């Protein structure tokens, strides 16, 4: 029983997405890639922001889009190149984010995905603001937190 208690309380890093009422907890190991994609409102094209998990932050690596203007919109000083997939790509300047705050828009087609899972944000949360962060939660605490938010 002691071994089970230790296993249930050992903290594990996970990605959490919450609007304060609903919670999604998903695995995100160190070095895992994460993509936040959306339909850019000005040019009406998809944009893919590619991150990697480093410790307890999300490091923005690059942005990709079929429309070069959507990449230029970020205002970085790097080179924008056409990738092998036909999308325009620019590497991001060094950055790490403790959290992403995302305003979910009805026409935004916003999605967060890894190689193991994907969540479309509008059907999951509705039109609201969602905070996404890497957190250190014990598996039992993770389950309890999800349950209490679901019961609200």
N, C-alpha and C positions, 0 to 999 in steps of 0.2 A: 504494500500500500504506500509506503514512503516513496518508492521509486516512481509509482504512478503520480503521486502528488507533485514530485519534483518535475516530472515530464509535463504535467499540465500547467505548471507555473513558470517554466523556463521561457523567458521572453524570446519572441521571434519577430523579425522585421516583416511587416506586411504593408501593402498599399491600402489606405483607407480613402473612401470617397463618401462625403456626407453633406447633406443640406441642413443638418441639425435635427432632422426628424427621421430621415432614413439613412442607413449605413450600408455600404458595400465594403467588404474586407476581402482582399485578393492577395495571393502570393506574389512576391516580387523579390527575388534573390539579388544579392550583390552582383552587379555587372549585367543584370537583365535589362534588355531594351524595352522601352515603352513608347508608344506613339499616341499623341493626341492629334486627332484629325477633325477637320471641320470644313464647312463651306464658307469661304471668305465673303463677307457681305457686300463689299464694294464691287468686286469683279465676278462674283458668283461662281468661283472655282474652288476645287478642293485644295486644302493646305495640310501638310503633314509635318508636325513638329516632333522631332525624334529626340528622345531623352534616354539616359542610362542611369540606373540607380547606383549611387556612390555613397556608401555609409547610410546616412539618414537624409540624403538630399537627392534631388533629381537634377542631373546635369544636362542642359540642352546642348545637343551635339550639332544639329543642322535642321534646316527647314527645306521642304520640297514642295513644288506646285507645278501644274502644267502651264501656268501663266506667270511669266517672269515678273510682272508688276506686283504680284502677291508676295514674291520673295523680296523685291526691292522695298516693299512697304516696311520691312523690318528696319531699314536704315542702317544696316551694318556696313563696314568698310571692306569686307572680303570680296572675293571673286565669285560671281554667279556663273555656274557652268551647267551645261546640259548633261544630265546623267544618262547612263546606258538605257534606262527605262523611258527616256523621252521627257522626264520631268526636269525642271530647273532646280538646282541645288545650291545652297550656300551654307558653309560651315558657320556655326554660331561663335561669337566671341566667348571667351571663358565665362562660365556662369554656373551657379548651382542654386537651386531653388528649394527652400524649406517646404514650400507648398505652392500649389497652383490654385488660383481662385478663378473659377469658370462660370460665367453668366450663360446659362442655357437659353438659347433662342429657338423659337418654333421652327425656323427654316435653317438652323445652323448645322444640322446633320453631324452633331458632335459625338465623338466616339473616343474611348480610351481603350487601347489594346496592347497585348503582349503576344508572344508566340503561343502562350498557353490559354489565354482567355481574352474576351472582348466585351465591352459594355457600351451600348448606345445610351447616351445620357438622357435625352428627352423622354423616351418611354420609361426609363428607370426612375427618374426624379421629377419629371415635369418641368415647367418653365420656372426656374429658380436659380439660385447661386449655389454652387458645389465647391467644397474645398477638398483638394486631393493632396495627400501627404504620405510619406513613409513614416510609419510609427512602429514602436517596439511594444508589442502586446503579448501577454501570456495567452496561450491558446484558450484557456478557460475564461480569461478576462475578455478576450475577443468575442467569444460566444455570448457571454453575459451582456456585453455592451450592445451587440446586435439585437439581442432579445429585448432589452429595455427600450431601445429606439423603435423597434417594430411594434411594441405594445402601446406607444404614445398615441 
